[in-house]
C-alpha cells in the first residue's frame, strides 16, 4: 500500500470518527445555548467542566496509555501477561479515581471559592461522578488501541457522545437545567464505560488467559511509564482548561459562556485538520526511517498548502459572518460572543497548522522539543491571560490564545524545516495565492452580507462564498483534482 493510500485510509477513518464526535458536540452546544440555558447557566456548566477537566488529569495519570503500550509489546512477547496488564492498570486507575472524586466532593466548597464562583459548588459534587465515568470511558478507548482494535475505540467514543446527547436532552426537557445537563454527561460516559469494560473483560482478556503469575516488575513498569505520560498531558490540560477557569475567576459566568462558545465553534471547524494531522503524521516517521527526507518534505508541503487553502478562507469567513451566525444560530442573548468568535477566526487558521505539524514531531524523534514548546506556550498563555483579562475582558483570553499559538507554530515549523528539506519559495508563493483567493471570496461575503435576514439567507451567502472559493481554487490549480477523485474512490470501496 502506497504512502498516499495509507494516509487516505487513515484520513477517511478519522474523519468519520471525529465527524461523529463533533456533530454530537455541536448539537449539544446548539441545544444548550439556543433552547435551554441562559448565558449565565451555560457559563456555569462549562466553567465547572473546565475545573473538573483539571481533576481528570489526576484521575487519568497516564495509566490507560501505559497499559496500551505494554499490551502492544506483550501481545507477541508474553501474551499471558495481558490480563495482568489490564487488571493492574485498572486497579491503579481506580485508586486515582477514588482519590480525585472524593477530593471534589469534600473540597467542593473550597474549590468553588478558589475559582471565585460559588455557583459551581453543586456542579463539582455531581461532577465527582463525571470524573469516575469519564476516566473509565477513556480507559476503555485507550486500551482498545493497545489491542489494535481502533474500531472498538471509535464505537465506544461514538456511544459516549450519542448517549450523552440523549441523556442531556432528556434531563433538560425534565426541567433540570444545567445540573441536568451535567448529569447527562455522567450517564453518557457511564454507559460507554460499562460497555467498554464489558467487551474488554469478556471478549479480549480471556483470549490471553493462561497459567502463570504476573511477571516480576511488570506493575512497576506500568506505574513508571505512566509518569512521563502524565507530564506530557499536563501541558494539554493547562492549555485546554485554565483559560476558561481564569475567565470565570476574573469576570463572570456569562463571559465564560461567550468564551467557551467561541472556542467550541473553532474546535468544530478544525475537525478536518485534526483528522489530516492524525493520518499523515506517521508517514513523516516512515519516510525519515527510509531516509526519504525529500518525500517527507513534500508530504508536509502538500499538507500545509491544503490546510491553509481550507482554513484561511474559513477563518476570514468566520470573522465576517460571526454576528449573523451567533444571532440566528444561538440567539441574541449570546451576541456578546461575537468579538470572541472574530478573534478565534484567526485562531482556527493557527490551530489547523498546529494540527498537521505538532503530532508529526513525535514521529520524527522530536517529542522532547515538542513538549518543551507546548509547555512553554501553555505557561505563556496563562501569563497573558492574567495580564489581558482584567484589562480587556473576555476578548483578552482569546487574544492570549492567538498570540501563544503564533509563537508555538513558529517553533514547530522551524523544527520541521530542520528535519526535512522544505521548498520555502514555492510554499510562500502558494500561500500568497491562497491569500488572494481569500480576499476575493471575502469581497463576495461583504457585498452579500447586508442581504442576510435569517438563517436560510445566511447559509445561502456562505454557500455562494464557498462556491467562489472552490472555483478559484480549481482554476488556480491549488486543488488536486486527481487526489480528490482518489479519496472519493477510497470512500466508496
Secondary structure, 3 states (H helix, E strand, C coil): CCHHHHHHHHHHHHHHHHHHHHHHHHHHHHHHHHHHCCHHHHHHHHHHHHHHHHHHHHHHCCHHHHHHHHHHHHHHHCHHHHHHHHHHHHHHHHHHHHHHHHHHHHCHHHHHHHCCCHHHHHHHHHHHHHHHHHHHHHHHHHHHHHCCCHHHHHHHHHHHHHHHHHHHHHHHHCCCHHHHHHHHHHHHHHHHHHHHHHHHHHHHHHHHCCCCCCCCCHHHHHHHHHHHHHHHHHHHHHHHHHHHHHHHHHCCHHHHHHHHHHHHHHHHHCHHHHHHHHHHHHHHHHHHHCCCHHHHHHHHHHHHHHHHHHHHHHHHHHHHHHHHHHHHHHCHHHHHHHHHHHHHHHHHHHHHHHHHHHHHHHHCCCHHHHHHHHHHHHHHHHHHHHHHHHHHCHHHHHHHHHHHHHHHHHHHHHHHHHHCCCCHHHHHHHHHHHHHHHHHHHHHHHHHHCCCCCHHHHHHHHHHHHHHHHHHHHHHCCCCHHHHHHHHHHHHC
